[in-house]
Amino acid sequence: MNENKHVISSDLAKAMARPISAEEYAEMPELDQAFFDHADQYSANKLVRRGRPLQAVTKTPIKLRLDPDIVATFKAQGRGWQTRMNNALREWVNSHSV
């Protein structure tokens, strides 16, 4: 079974010693600003995470079984149906002084 697996290894010294022809150099894409905008950023050898920062208060994921008509009603209202369902539950909790 192992005879079909390919072993990939790297020899950096051999790669650096190989000269690049003019044709190969012309085929290399230029590293423009768009490349660097999507590149990974490191600070002190640690990957800097991008995107939305973590919230101080996060929601708790649960598995909840609901009647299909209830879910369909919220989903029919479009994107954000889970937030609307959360708000409806919050209203109920607040109005019933639980």
C-alpha positions, 0 to 999 in steps of 0.5 A, a space after each residue: 500500500 505504501 508503494 503508491 504514496 509519493 514522498 515529497 521532499 525539499 532541497 532548498 540549496 538545490 533550488 536556490 542554485 538553479 538559475 532562472 531563465 528569462 522566459 521563466 522569470 517573465 512567467 512569474 506573476 508580479 506581487 502587487 498590493 492585492 497579493 499582500 492584502 490577502 497574505 498572512 501576517 506574522 508578529 514575533 513568529 505568531 500568525 496574526 488573525 484577521 477578521 472580526 475580533 472575538 466578542 466578550 460575550 458570545 452565544 451558546 450553541 445548542 441543539 433544539 428541536 422545534 416544530 417545523 411550522 415554527 422554524 418555517 415561519 422564521 426562515 420565511 422572513 429571510 436572513 437573520 431568522 435565528 437572531 429574530 428567534 432569539 429576540 422573540 425568546 428574549 421578549 417572552 422571558 422578559 414579559 414572564 419575569 422568569 
